[in-house]
Amino acid sequence: MFLRLIAAASLTLSLLFTGCASQRGMVNLDNTATISKSTKSVYLMTVTLRNTFVPSYQPKLQTIKLLKITGPDTSKTIQYEADLLSRNETNSATTGSSYLLRMEIEPGEYSILGLESYGQSMFITGSFFTPLGAKLLVSKTPGIYYLGHIEASVRELKGEEFPAGSYLPRQEQKLTGASTGSFDVEIADQWETDSAKFQNKFPALKGLTIRKAVLPSYSRQSIQRWWDKNGFTQRP
């Protein structure tokens, strides 16, 4: 327990070797011909984040973190930064903030580690981490795929549950609900509505074949085991 707390205290600094992470942006989807000729696969995902525990600090998405598995004991961290085209943000705990994510990913085996976000006021910033730990196998055949919709909401932490963020800085994380809250997460197929959102924002997607590769249902038990084992500082 003590070692896990130490690991969690430095979560935002050391999570899965963030310092060595490859930084990438959202893929450009403004040209149908370019998209069709791409040799890499594009993965689409929608995300909604909210904080119902401390409504004054609504998490705003910064990055989605992936881990590329390169060997039995080796891996590479990749983080995709949400851009302005991704964002539909509010300060409402009811509506939350929503995002249209577009990631160009090379073939290989991956783990989608989670989402990093921040809740801010004029003087206080809290860092949040939504753990996902979802496996993703990207084939060598390029295409456009839909991973699903992620709904994540911070509520009060109970007992030994995994927190919604690190423990440090202690005061900021407590006041924002990051260290005293926990995420409830749902992953669902909402392509019926998400397709219109993507096509309205990126008209070049209209007429292109988009295949479903919806992530498995969220297992809180599996995420809790990951937290109990190493405080999210190693691969799931």
RARA-V192424 format. One record per helix or strand of 3 or more residues. SS is the DSSP state (h for helix, s for strand). FROM is the first residue (numbers start at 1). LEN is the number of residues. If there is no record, write none. Layout:
# RARA-V192424
SS,FROM,LEN ; SS,FROM,LEN
This chain:
# RARA-V192424
h,2,8 ; h,11,10 ; s,22,4 ; h,32,6 ; s,41,11 ; s,60,10 ; s,75,7 ; h,84,3 ; s,97,9 ; s,108,13 ; s,125,14 ; s,144,13 ; h,170,7 ; s,181,8 ; h,191,11 ; h,203,3 ; s,210,3 ; h,220,11
